[in-house]
Amino acid sequence: MAPGIYNLALLDFDLVTQDYVDDSITDNGDMPEVLATVMAVFLDHLSQFPRSGIIITGNRPSRTRLYQIAINKTGDDVKRQLKILGYQRSKWRIFEPNQSYESFLIARNLVD
């Protein structure tokens, strides 16, 4: 997206079309496990590339809201390691619970 900024895409593989899709709803009850895995991947990526950032945007408002709920549930120990911004009204802002955002930017909380 920009130097050091990556877009995260959560996709399903469609066995019929043999393609990856971002608009499926599997609703098979594994969302907590999927989001925990995604957070582990974030932390691994950011430990390897500490000056990078990852942008997350849902393909529709309900999916973005789901990502926000997952961010809200992130433990305090993980949140201390991260800088989380939300995109709202054409500006990046420090993430706050109970606000609505269009997308999110997650990076390491570096102290220089």
Secondary structure, 3 states (H helix, E strand, C coil): CECCEEECCCCEEECCCCEEECCCCCCCCCHHHHHHHHHHHHHHHHHHCCCCEEEECCCCHHHHHHHHHHHHCCCHHHHHHEEEEEEECCEEEECCCCCCCCEEEEEECCCC
